[in-house]
Amino acid sequence: MTVTVDKLARAIGKRMASPPPEALSMAARVMNYFGFESVIIDNAIDPEDRKTFYALHDAGLLRSSWETVLLQSGRNWRIFYWELNESDLDRILGEERVRPEEPLYKGLPDEAWTHSVSPA
């Protein structure tokens, strides 16, 4: 994963119409939680920063998920996660990989389109 503070700041600026200094500050604060990871546990987030995470989630810049685990006591415990997804940021920034003009199947030879079944 190669999400950088700069990439996240540009996506925040574009999606949330934030001025560059504000977007950079928000991106730096969020990336401080993620470090070199793409997924973090919600419990690690300061309650004030959680508001920022929800705003970024609503803007399509962060994903959230959860899992339920069974405790030894028999109770269920729900664990929430936040995820930074580089492909979401690339899509927002318009940096999607360039697709070839000609679809792949057009370059296949005619023999590729025949199907024969050998008798058993």
C-alpha positions as CSV (number, residue, x, y, z in Angstrom):
1,M,0.0,0.0,0.0
2,T,1.4,3.4,-0.9
3,V,-1.1,5.9,0.5
4,T,0.8,9.0,1.4
5,V,-0.2,12.1,3.4
6,D,-0.1,14.1,0.1
7,K,-2.3,11.6,-1.8
8,L,-4.9,11.6,1.0
9,A,-4.7,15.4,1.3
10,R,-5.4,15.8,-2.4
11,A,-8.3,13.4,-2.2
12,I,-9.7,15.2,0.8
13,G,-9.4,18.5,-1.0
14,K,-11.1,17.2,-4.0
15,R,-13.9,15.2,-2.4
16,M,-14.6,17.5,0.6
17,A,-13.7,20.9,-1.1
18,S,-11.3,21.6,1.7
19,P,-8.5,24.2,1.3
20,P,-5.1,22.7,0.9
21,P,-3.7,23.6,4.4
22,E,-6.9,22.1,6.0
23,A,-6.8,19.0,3.9
24,L,-3.1,18.5,4.6
25,S,-3.7,18.8,8.3
26,M,-6.6,16.4,8.3
27,A,-4.6,13.9,6.2
28,A,-1.6,14.0,8.5
29,R,-3.8,13.4,11.5
30,V,-5.4,10.4,9.9
31,M,-2.2,9.0,8.6
32,N,-0.7,9.2,12.1
33,Y,-3.2,6.5,13.1
34,F,-2.5,4.3,10.1
35,G,1.3,4.5,9.9
36,F,2.4,1.7,7.6
37,E,-0.9,-0.2,7.9
38,S,-4.0,-0.1,5.7
39,V,-6.4,-1.3,8.5
40,I,-6.7,-0.1,12.1
41,I,-8.9,-0.9,15.0
42,D,-11.5,1.7,16.0
43,N,-10.5,1.6,19.7
44,A,-7.2,3.3,18.8
45,I,-8.9,6.5,17.7
46,D,-9.4,9.5,19.9
47,P,-13.1,10.3,20.2
48,E,-12.6,13.8,18.6
49,D,-10.7,12.3,15.7
50,R,-13.5,9.7,15.2
51,K,-15.7,12.5,13.9
52,T,-13.1,13.1,11.2
53,F,-13.0,9.4,10.3
54,Y,-16.8,9.4,9.9
55,A,-16.7,12.5,7.7
56,L,-14.0,10.8,5.5
57,H,-16.1,7.7,5.4
58,D,-19.2,9.6,4.3
59,A,-17.0,11.2,1.6
60,G,-15.9,7.8,0.3
61,L,-12.3,8.2,1.5
62,L,-12.3,5.6,4.3
63,R,-14.0,2.2,4.6
64,S,-15.3,0.7,7.8
65,S,-16.0,-2.9,8.7
66,W,-16.6,-5.0,11.8
67,E,-16.5,-8.5,13.1
68,T,-18.1,-10.3,15.9
69,V,-16.1,-12.6,18.2
70,L,-17.3,-14.9,20.9
71,L,-15.8,-14.3,24.3
72,Q,-15.0,-17.1,26.7
73,S,-17.9,-15.9,28.8
74,G,-20.2,-16.7,25.9
75,R,-21.0,-13.1,25.1
76,N,-20.4,-11.6,21.6
77,W,-18.0,-8.7,21.2
78,R,-18.1,-6.5,18.1
79,I,-14.8,-5.1,16.9
80,F,-14.8,-2.2,14.4
81,Y,-12.1,-1.4,11.9
82,W,-11.2,1.5,9.6
83,E,-9.5,0.9,6.2
84,L,-7.6,3.2,3.8
85,N,-8.0,1.9,0.2
86,E,-5.5,3.2,-2.3
87,S,-7.7,2.2,-5.3
88,D,-10.6,4.4,-3.9
89,L,-8.2,7.3,-3.6
90,D,-6.9,6.7,-7.1
91,R,-10.4,6.6,-8.5
92,I,-11.3,9.9,-6.7
93,L,-8.1,11.6,-7.9
94,G,-8.7,10.3,-11.5
95,E,-5.4,8.4,-11.4
96,E,-6.9,5.1,-12.6
97,R,-4.6,3.0,-14.7
98,V,-4.8,3.7,-18.4
99,R,-6.8,0.9,-20.1
100,P,-5.8,-0.3,-23.5
101,E,-7.9,1.1,-26.3
102,E,-8.6,-2.3,-27.8
103,P,-10.2,-4.9,-25.6
104,L,-8.0,-7.9,-24.8
105,Y,-10.3,-10.4,-26.5
106,K,-10.0,-8.7,-29.9
107,G,-6.3,-9.7,-30.0
108,L,-7.1,-13.4,-29.6
109,P,-6.7,-15.6,-32.7
110,D,-9.9,-17.2,-34.2
111,E,-8.9,-20.6,-32.7
112,A,-9.5,-19.2,-29.3
113,W,-13.2,-18.8,-30.0
114,T,-13.8,-22.5,-30.9
115,H,-14.8,-25.0,-28.3
116,S,-14.6,-28.7,-28.8
117,V,-15.2,-31.5,-26.5
118,S,-13.2,-34.7,-26.9
119,P,-15.2,-37.9,-26.6
120,A,-14.4,-39.8,-23.5
